[in-house]
């Protein structure tokens, strides 16, 4: 059963979310094809988070070795930063959490590295819009299944695959909290009913081809089974009586 947050607790999560959004924006501004490395982005994100009074939620979480997950091209999620420079035409997903004053927020965004193909741009556009389609269903009285069904319907109408092995989650004083299972696929009306004060991470991970994925030998890095591209967009969202409120923005 999801933990219900008060308005003051959601405000604290909004501050953590503001740091997530600021860090994503400033990291993206430094991406230069042929020069920027994921390790440089990870170090910058760590610095930006801490200068705002936050702590990277991912660093050390279940033994994870970095402040961020940085996933390039066919890496779906949990990519461990490397020293390999990003190349013109790559797409890169930055995913990380921030905890401040005991409250977490978590977000992800996929960025183009220089000029990318039309197919890659379409994948990014559809994934970003599917996130908004899911968020629109995050209202009291709806269900988690309503969110997943909206994402799945939109994505599959464009011929892409919704990852099934990885899902969104509740969030609050824990990075991963109840409800632990917020899938980006499903049937309307199914799953836990959404209530005012719930906070969840909605995060479509969308593949250019099949939805199937594999995990590499490092135990973290998840890649597309068919080696095609993947995109990932995520917001932390509060369920309020007036509808969904995105917490991972700089507003």
Buried (B, 14 or more C-beta within 10 A) or exposed (E): EBBEBEEEBBEBBBBBBBBBBBBBEEBBEEBEBEEBBBBBBBBBBBEBBBEBEBBBBBBEEEEBEBBBBBBBBBBBBBBBBEEEBBEEBBBBBBBBBBBBEEBBBBBBBBBBBEEBEEEBBBBBEBBBBBBBBBBBBBBBEBBBBBBBBBBBBBBBEBEBBBBBEBBBBBBBBBBBBBBEBBBBBBEBEEBBBBEBBBBBBBBBBBBBBEBEBEEEEEEBBBBBBBEBBBBBBBBBBBBBEEEBBBBBBEE
